[in-house]
Amino acid sequence: EARAELAGLFFRGEAGEAVTDVDHAVRLLKQALEGGCHAAAYTLGSRMVYGEGLPVDIEHGVLYLRQAAEHAIPDACYTLGDCSFHGVGLPKDNAAAVRWFAQAADRGFLPAVTRLAHHYLHGLGVQPDLLRAVVYLREAADKGHALAQYRLAELLYRGIVVPRDEGEMERLLRQSTEKGCELA
């Protein structure tokens, strides 16, 4: 894991003389992965898929993400869900996105819990289930996820599934704003 952390420093230009050394960072991540640090596969995969510090290489990026997901790295599951949702490197498939988000959510990854709520609210890849969406939003909001707090406040304002509650709505919006949610 130390190699993976050091690789991040090289990507950001914070190692030594503040020189960005992408090749060295990639070597360190691959060494970390060979040493059993599966989070390194997530880092390589996400950087390849999104072109963050590396040239875009979606095919290899998705392979690294799958490798990380096989080892229960929730960020990798979430990113594969996002790839499935948008059709990036994987077929556009909302049902597959829900499965990936569920795997990440099962590991406590709050952005995935919030995405599941969105899918159940709008019937994307699943039958619409407003009650289940609220349960997911409440779970993530109670644990401090800013976007979930904002989305739950929206439902409270509209009185959708849950009774209109201006006091709780204001509390959630305030918390969401304090955490920097741009929508709040």
ABEGO torsion letter per residue (X at the ends): XAAAAAAAAAAAGABEAGBBBAAAAAAAAAAAAAAGBAAAAAAAAAAAAAGBGBBBBAAAAAAAAAAAAAAGBAAAAAAAAAAAAAGBGBBBBAAAAAAAAAAAAAAGBAAAAAAAAAAAAAGBGBBBBAAAAAAAAAAAAAAGBAAAAAAAAAAAAAGBGBBBBAAAAAAAAAAAAAAGBAAX
